[in-house]
């Protein structure tokens, strides 16, 4: 990737600007945790019944995957606005591999993702060079995908383009 592929920052790159994210959570001693953020509906994080939960929400790991595709979608929207890139809906499928020995406490086996594969199907009539520019800038800016990659996870985000 050349630097000409990347768009200019939308903020002064020399002025550090920290922001904070806050939430509260409650767990009653079970697998279910209730998470509150701002004035949004409570998010339930849980396990399926067969794993000791009540199946009232996604597991913690599924929540991370939801955060990944949600972050990708938000950053795609932001970068598309900057580039005046026209697109319609985006559909995501996401699969992750975890060696369950890690969360079970086996030494030397990481308790998080081995591999994550995302298929991102975007509807657009933009030319290939503009799609590539969008793709490179989303990849550079997405906090969650970069966090996952920096953890050494084999992360692949495959873009599939369909006409609008």
C-alpha contacts under 8 A as a table, 3 or more apart, distances in Angstrom:
res1	aa1	res2	aa2	distance
1	X	5	X	6.68
1	X	136	X	7.69
2	X	5	X	5.54
2	X	6	X	7.48
3	X	6	X	5.40
4	X	7	X	7.35
5	X	133	X	5.85
5	X	136	X	7.10
5	X	137	X	7.63
6	X	133	X	7.20
6	X	136	X	7.02
6	X	137	X	5.74
7	X	137	X	7.00
9	X	12	X	7.19
9	X	13	X	6.86
12	X	15	X	5.63
13	X	16	X	7.41
22	X	37	X	6.90
22	X	38	X	7.96
23	X	35	X	6.98
23	X	36	X	5.68
23	X	37	X	4.82
23	X	38	X	7.23
24	X	35	X	5.88
24	X	36	X	5.27
24	X	37	X	6.78
25	X	33	X	6.64
25	X	34	X	5.41
25	X	35	X	4.32
25	X	36	X	6.05
26	X	33	X	5.64
26	X	34	X	5.18
26	X	35	X	6.63
27	X	30	X	6.69
27	X	31	X	7.78
27	X	32	X	6.29
27	X	33	X	4.58
27	X	34	X	6.47
28	X	32	X	7.48
28	X	33	X	7.48
29	X	32	X	7.96
30	X	33	X	7.76
30	X	53	X	7.30
31	X	45	X	7.99
31	X	46	X	5.53
31	X	47	X	6.22
31	X	52	X	6.74
31	X	53	X	5.17
31	X	54	X	7.74
32	X	44	X	6.78
32	X	45	X	5.68
32	X	46	X	4.37
32	X	47	X	7.11
32	X	53	X	6.49
32	X	54	X	7.19
32	X	56	X	7.87
33	X	44	X	5.84
33	X	45	X	5.19
33	X	46	X	6.42
34	X	42	X	6.29
34	X	43	X	5.78
34	X	44	X	4.80
34	X	45	X	6.46
35	X	42	X	5.62
35	X	43	X	4.98
35	X	44	X	6.30
35	X	45	X	7.55
36	X	39	X	7.64
36	X	40	X	7.08
36	X	41	X	7.18
36	X	42	X	5.03
36	X	43	X	6.44
37	X	40	X	5.95
37	X	41	X	7.92
37	X	42	X	7.38
43	X	57	X	7.65
44	X	56	X	6.48
44	X	57	X	5.02
44	X	58	X	7.24
45	X	56	X	7.35
45	X	57	X	4.98
45	X	58	X	5.31
45	X	59	X	5.50
45	X	60	X	6.09
45	X	63	X	7.46
46	X	53	X	5.79
46	X	54	X	6.66
46	X	55	X	5.95
46	X	56	X	6.11
46	X	57	X	5.13
46	X	58	X	5.70
46	X	59	X	4.96
46	X	60	X	7.10
47	X	51	X	6.05
47	X	52	X	6.51
47	X	53	X	4.30
47	X	54	X	6.42
47	X	55	X	5.42
47	X	56	X	7.72
47	X	57	X	7.21
47	X	58	X	6.78
47	X	59	X	5.10
48	X	51	X	5.45
48	X	52	X	6.65
48	X	53	X	5.06
48	X	54	X	5.94
48	X	55	X	4.21
48	X	56	X	7.83
48	X	59	X	7.77
49	X	52	X	5.15
49	X	53	X	4.64
49	X	54	X	5.08
49	X	55	X	5.60
50	X	53	X	7.19
53	X	56	X	8.00
55	X	58	X	7.46
58	X	61	X	7.87
58	X	62	X	5.55
58	X	63	X	5.93
59	X	62	X	5.05
59	X	63	X	6.10
60	X	63	X	4.98
60	X	64	X	6.47
61	X	64	X	5.13
61	X	65	X	6.51
62	X	65	X	5.03
62	X	66	X	6.16
63	X	66	X	4.94
63	X	67	X	6.12
64	X	67	X	4.91
64	X	68	X	6.21
65	X	68	X	4.92
65	X	69	X	6.46
65	X	94	X	7.26
66	X	69	X	5.41
66	X	70	X	5.87
67	X	70	X	4.99
67	X	71	X	5.80
67	X	144	X	7.06
68	X	71	X	5.26
68	X	72	X	6.17
68	X	144	X	5.40
68	X	145	X	6.08
69	X	72	X	4.97
69	X	73	X	6.12
69	X	92	X	7.00
70	X	73	X	5.12
70	X	74	X	6.29
71	X	74	X	5.11
71	X	75	X	6.09
71	X	142	X	6.48
71	X	143	X	7.33
71	X	144	X	6.40
72	X	75	X	5.23
72	X	76	X	5.91
72	X	138	X	7.09
72	X	142	X	6.04
72	X	144	X	7.81
72	X	145	X	7.53
73	X	76	X	5.01
73	X	77	X	6.17
73	X	90	X	7.69
74	X	77	X	5.12
74	X	78	X	6.24
75	X	78	X	4.97
75	X	79	X	6.04
75	X	138	X	5.93
75	X	141	X	6.98
75	X	142	X	6.03
76	X	79	X	5.30
76	X	80	X	5.86
76	X	134	X	7.39
76	X	138	X	5.74
77	X	80	X	5.12
77	X	81	X	6.18
78	X	81	X	5.26
78	X	82	X	6.54
79	X	82	X	5.08
79	X	83	X	6.20
79	X	134	X	6.71
79	X	137	X	6.99
79	X	138	X	6.71
80	X	83	X	5.07
80	X	84	X	5.66
80	X	85	X	4.65
80	X	86	X	7.03
80	X	134	X	6.71
81	X	84	X	4.92
81	X	85	X	6.33
82	X	85	X	7.70
83	X	134	X	7.74
85	X	126	X	7.22
85	X	130	X	7.70
85	X	134	X	7.95
86	X	124	X	6.39
86	X	125	X	7.49
86	X	126	X	6.86
87	X	122	X	7.12
87	X	123	X	5.57
87	X	124	X	4.43
87	X	125	X	7.28
87	X	126	X	7.81
87	X	164	X	7.43
88	X	122	X	7.00
88	X	123	X	5.02
88	X	124	X	6.20
88	X	164	X	6.57
89	X	122	X	6.11
89	X	123	X	5.71
90	X	120	X	6.65
90	X	121	X	5.46
90	X	122	X	4.44
90	X	123	X	6.45
91	X	120	X	5.85
91	X	121	X	5.08
91	X	122	X	6.61
92	X	118	X	6.76
92	X	119	X	5.59
92	X	120	X	4.71
92	X	121	X	6.33
93	X	118	X	5.69
93	X	119	X	5.22
93	X	120	X	6.81
94	X	116	X	7.18
94	X	117	X	5.75
94	X	118	X	4.40
94	X	119	X	6.41
95	X	116	X	5.73
95	X	117	X	5.34
95	X	118	X	6.52
96	X	113	X	6.50
96	X	114	X	7.48
96	X	115	X	5.63
96	X	116	X	4.30
96	X	117	X	6.41
97	X	113	X	5.73
97	X	114	X	5.47
97	X	115	X	5.18
97	X	116	X	6.44
98	X	102	X	7.98
98	X	111	X	7.29
98	X	112	X	5.96
98	X	113	X	4.73
98	X	114	X	5.45
98	X	115	X	7.34
99	X	102	X	5.96
99	X	103	X	7.92
99	X	109	X	7.34
99	X	110	X	7.57
99	X	111	X	7.15
99	X	112	X	7.70
99	X	113	X	7.62
99	X	114	X	7.19
100	X	103	X	5.62
100	X	104	X	6.29
100	X	111	X	7.17
101	X	104	X	4.90
101	X	105	X	6.38
101	X	106	X	5.42
101	X	109	X	6.53
101	X	111	X	7.38
102	X	105	X	5.33
102	X	106	X	5.35
102	X	107	X	7.25
102	X	108	X	7.71
102	X	109	X	4.68
102	X	110	X	4.91
102	X	111	X	3.85
102	X	112	X	7.17
103	X	106	X	7.55
103	X	110	X	7.59
103	X	111	X	4.50
103	X	112	X	7.44
104	X	111	X	7.84
105	X	111	X	7.80
106	X	109	X	5.90
107	X	110	X	7.96
110	X	113	X	7.75
113	X	116	X	6.89
113	X	153	X	6.15
114	X	153	X	5.57
114	X	154	X	6.40
115	X	153	X	5.68
115	X	154	X	4.61
115	X	155	X	5.92
116	X	153	X	7.23
116	X	154	X	6.21
116	X	155	X	4.82
116	X	156	X	6.35
117	X	155	X	5.96
117	X	156	X	4.87
117	X	157	X	6.04
117	X	158	X	7.64
118	X	155	X	7.89
118	X	156	X	6.13
118	X	157	X	4.67
118	X	158	X	6.11
119	X	157	X	5.90
119	X	158	X	4.86
119	X	159	X	6.17
119	X	160	X	7.11
120	X	157	X	6.84
120	X	158	X	5.96
120	X	159	X	4.92
120	X	160	X	5.96
121	X	159	X	5.96
121	X	160	X	4.53
121	X	161	X	5.74
121	X	162	X	6.96
122	X	159	X	7.26
122	X	160	X	6.27
122	X	161	X	5.15
122	X	162	X	6.13
123	X	161	X	5.91
123	X	162	X	4.75
123	X	163	X	5.33
123	X	164	X	5.08
124	X	161	X	6.73
124	X	162	X	6.26
124	X	163	X	5.17
124	X	164	X	5.23
125	X	162	X	7.84
125	X	163	X	5.35
125	X	164	X	6.14
126	X	130	X	6.34
126	X	131	X	6.53
127	X	130	X	5.55
127	X	131	X	6.40
128	X	131	X	5.02
128	X	132	X	6.16
129	X	132	X	5.13
129	X	133	X	6.28
130	X	133	X	4.99
130	X	134	X	6.19
131	X	134	X	5.11
131	X	135	X	6.06
132	X	135	X	4.94
132	X	136	X	6.12
133	X	136	X	5.29
133	X	137	X	6.25
134	X	137	X	5.32
134	X	138	X	6.10
135	X	138	X	5.22
135	X	139	X	6.12
136	X	139	X	5.12
136	X	140	X	6.21
137	X	140	X	5.07
137	X	141	X	6.15
138	X	141	X	5.23
138	X	142	X	5.84
139	X	142	X	5.79
139	X	145	X	7.46
139	X	146	X	7.70
140	X	146	X	7.67
141	X	146	X	7.94
142	X	145	X	5.66
142	X	146	X	6.21
143	X	146	X	5.28
143	X	147	X	6.06
144	X	147	X	4.99
144	X	148	X	6.23
145	X	148	X	5.14
145	X	149	X	6.12
145	X	155	X	7.81
146	X	149	X	5.01
146	X	150	X	5.88
147	X	150	X	5.13
147	X	151	X	6.33
148	X	151	X	5.19
148	X	152	X	7.00
148	X	153	X	5.92
148	X	155	X	7.34
149	X	152	X	5.31
149	X	153	X	5.22
149	X	154	X	6.80
149	X	155	X	6.21
150	X	153	X	7.28
